[in-house]
Amino acid sequence: MEITWWGHATCTVEDSGVRLLTDPLFARRLAHLRRRRGAVPPPEAAVADAVLVSHLHADHLHLPSLARLAPGTRLLLPRGARGAVPGLARMVRARGLEATEMAPGDVAGAGDGVRVRAVSARHDGRRLPFGPQRAPALGYVIEGSARTYFAGDTGLFDAMAGEVGPVDVALLPVGGWGPYLGPGHLDPAGAARALALLAPAAAVPVHWGTYWPIGMDAVRPHEFHSPGEEFVRCARREAPKVTVRVPVHGERVRLP
């Protein structure tokens, strides 16, 4: 099983000949954010048998990036997403995507011998901060030759390990736009505590170091460079038996 980290929460998971893409974001800029590390992913990054979208925030459900998918691509979304995000249903039809909306506990096929199970996430699932709550935030467990947990964006919650179940690899968010992420997020220390509960064989930190708010590279650059290695240090203390890999943008690693 192989993982390619393209930046932020965007990964390609290759398992049993099936390619799955998580939260595709292929933009140089998004609102006040700029891509400061790693090149914009190449066209082949958008090639996937199935795409997993964890929640409705624009850095995870990015319409222009989804529009790069080939017709017939399987698109897994939180239940209610097409009614909550303007233009999503129209884009799905226009691009000929096969969309399936999911809630925690739902299972969908992703290709020969691979299925995807939706699990809960502790995160605000709304498209806009003050909009209606129309869709849950999700994580996903990819079940093929290995079991891979993509957490999306989440805080730590009591039922996490029980709901996710045994996994071989965990893709855990460890950062964001700075040091003060608020509820519904994991910083490196929180992600290491989640790692101790999940007890996978291997882990990869995601959702860090790629997109920075305008001006922050001049003011607090260390806040964006450090989460990956800080997670390694915290994981060494909290979950010493877990192998942690920290790929650079665009790097492909074999796990577990």
C-alpha positions in Angstrom: 0.0 0.0 0.0 1.4 3.4 -1.0 0.6 7.0 0.0 1.4 10.2 -1.9 1.0 13.4 0.0 0.2 16.3 -2.4 -0.2 18.8 0.4 -2.8 19.9 2.9 -5.3 17.0 3.3 -4.8 15.8 -0.3 -3.4 12.3 -0.6 -3.4 9.5 -3.1 -3.9 6.1 -1.5 -3.0 3.2 -3.7 -4.2 -0.2 -2.5 -4.7 -3.4 -4.4 -4.5 -1.5 -7.7 -7.2 1.0 -6.7 -6.4 4.7 -6.5 -8.3 6.8 -3.9 -7.8 10.6 -3.6 -8.6 12.5 -0.4 -10.0 16.1 -0.2 -8.4 17.3 -3.5 -7.1 20.8 -3.4 -5.1 21.8 -6.4 -5.1 25.6 -6.1 -2.3 28.1 -5.8 -4.6 30.3 -3.7 -7.8 30.0 -1.8 -9.4 33.2 -0.4 -6.7 34.6 2.1 -4.5 31.5 1.8 -1.5 31.0 -0.5 0.3 27.8 -1.3 3.8 28.4 0.1 5.3 24.9 0.1 5.2 22.3 -2.6 4.3 22.7 -6.2 0.7 22.6 -7.3 0.0 18.9 -7.9 0.5 17.7 -11.5 -2.5 16.6 -13.6 -2.0 12.9 -12.8 -2.8 13.7 -9.1 -6.5 14.0 -10.2 -6.5 10.5 -11.6 -8.5 8.3 -9.2 -11.0 5.5 -9.0 -12.7 7.1 -6.0 -12.4 10.5 -4.3 -13.2 10.9 -0.6 -14.5 14.3 0.6 -14.5 14.7 4.4 -16.5 17.8 4.9 -17.8 20.9 3.2 -15.2 23.5 4.0 -13.7 25.0 0.9 -10.2 23.7 1.6 -11.6 20.2 1.6 -14.5 20.4 -0.8 -13.0 22.6 -3.6 -15.2 22.8 -6.6 -12.5 23.7 -9.2 -10.4 20.8 -8.0 -13.3 18.4 -8.2 -14.0 19.6 -11.7 -10.6 18.2 -12.8 -11.8 14.6 -12.1 -12.4 12.3 -15.1 -16.0 11.4 -16.0 -17.1 8.2 -14.2 -14.9 8.9 -11.1 -16.6 7.7 -7.9 -17.2 10.7 -5.5 -17.9 10.0 -1.9 -19.5 13.0 0.0 -21.1 13.7 3.4 -24.8 13.2 3.3 -26.5 16.4 2.3 -23.5 17.9 0.5 -25.2 18.4 -2.9 -28.0 20.4 -1.3 -25.7 22.4 0.9 -22.9 23.5 -1.6 -24.1 25.8 -4.4 -23.0 24.5 -7.8 -21.9 21.0 -6.5 -24.8 19.1 -7.9 -24.6 20.9 -11.2 -20.8 20.2 -11.5 -21.3 16.5 -10.6 -23.8 16.2 -13.5 -21.8 18.2 -15.9 -18.6 16.2 -15.2 -20.4 12.8 -15.2 -19.2 11.9 -11.7 -20.8 9.1 -9.8 -21.6 10.7 -6.5 -22.6 8.9 -3.3 -23.5 10.7 -0.1 -22.6 9.0 3.1 -23.2 9.1 6.8 -21.2 7.5 9.6 -21.5 3.7 9.3 -22.2 3.7 5.6 -20.0 1.6 3.3 -19.3 2.1 -0.4 -17.3 0.1 -3.0 -14.2 1.9 -4.5 -12.9 -0.7 -6.8 -11.9 -4.4 -7.0 -11.4 -5.6 -3.4 -11.5 -2.2 -1.8 -14.4 -0.6 0.1 -14.7 2.6 2.1 -16.5 3.0 5.4 -17.5 6.4 6.7 -16.9 7.3 10.3 -17.6 10.3 12.5 -15.4 13.3 12.8 -15.5 16.0 15.5 -15.5 19.0 13.3 -17.9 21.7 12.1 -19.5 20.3 8.9 -21.1 23.5 7.7 -19.9 25.1 4.4 -19.9 28.6 6.0 -19.2 29.5 9.6 -22.7 30.7 10.3 -24.6 28.7 7.8 -27.1 25.9 8.4 -25.8 22.5 9.6 -26.7 20.3 6.6 -24.0 17.7 6.4 -21.8 15.8 8.9 -18.1 16.0 8.9 -16.6 12.5 8.2 -13.5 10.5 8.3 -13.1 7.4 6.2 -11.6 3.9 6.6 -10.3 2.4 3.4 -10.4 -1.4 3.6 -8.3 -3.2 1.1 -5.0 -5.1 1.5 -4.5 -2.7 4.4 -6.9 -0.7 6.5 -6.2 3.1 6.2 -7.9 5.7 8.3 -8.2 9.2 6.7 -9.4 11.5 9.5 -10.2 14.5 7.4 -10.4 17.3 9.9 -11.3 16.3 13.4 -10.7 16.8 17.1 -10.1 14.0 19.5 -13.3 12.3 20.7 -14.0 9.5 23.1 -15.5 7.0 20.6 -12.8 7.6 17.9 -10.9 4.3 18.4 -14.0 2.2 18.8 -15.7 3.6 15.7 -12.6 3.6 13.5 -11.6 0.1 14.6 -8.3 -1.6 14.0 -6.2 0.1 11.3 -2.8 -0.3 9.7 -2.2 3.3 8.7 -3.5 6.6 10.0 -3.5 9.9 8.0 -4.0 12.4 10.8 -4.3 16.2 10.6 -1.7 17.9 12.7 -2.0 21.6 11.8 -3.8 24.2 9.8 -3.3 28.0 9.4 -1.4 28.7 12.6 -1.1 27.7 16.3 -4.6 28.5 17.5 -6.9 26.1 15.7 -9.8 26.0 18.1 -12.1 23.1 18.8 -12.6 20.4 16.2 -8.9 20.2 15.2 -5.8 18.2 16.1 -2.5 19.9 16.8 0.7 17.7 16.9 0.2 16.7 20.6 -3.5 15.9 20.1 -2.8 13.9 17.0 -0.2 11.9 18.9 -2.8 11.2 21.6 -5.1 10.0 18.9 -2.3 7.8 17.5 -1.9 6.2 20.9 -5.6 5.3 20.9 -5.8 4.0 17.4 -2.5 2.1 17.6 -1.8 1.7 13.8 1.4 0.2 12.5 2.2 3.5 10.7 1.1 7.1 10.4 1.5 10.1 8.1 0.8 13.7 9.3 -1.3 15.8 6.9 -3.1 19.1 6.9 0.0 21.2 7.7 2.6 23.4 6.1 1.1 23.9 2.6 -1.3 26.9 2.7 -0.5 30.0 4.7 -2.5 33.2 5.3 -1.1 36.3 3.5 1.8 37.8 5.5 2.2 34.9 7.9 5.4 33.7 6.2 7.0 37.0 7.3 5.6 37.0 10.8 5.4 33.5 12.2 6.9 31.1 9.6 7.9 28.5 12.2 4.2 27.9 13.0 3.9 26.3 9.5 7.2 24.6 9.2 7.2 22.8 12.6 4.0 20.7 13.0 5.2 17.6 11.0 8.4 17.2 13.1 6.7 18.2 16.3 4.2 15.4 15.6 7.1 13.0 15.2 8.4 14.0 18.6 5.0 13.8 20.3 4.3 10.4 18.7 7.6 9.1 19.9 6.5 9.8 23.4 2.8 8.8 23.2 2.9 5.9 20.7 6.5 4.7 20.4 5.6 1.5 18.5 4.1 3.4 15.6 6.2 4.2 12.6 5.7 7.8 11.5 6.6 8.9 8.0 6.8 12.6 7.1 6.8 12.8 3.3 7.7 16.0 1.5 5.1 17.4 -0.9 4.6 15.0 -3.8 6.5 12.2 -2.2 5.2 8.6 -2.4 5.8 6.3 0.5 5.2 2.6 1.0 3.4 1.6 4.2 2.9 0.1 6.7 
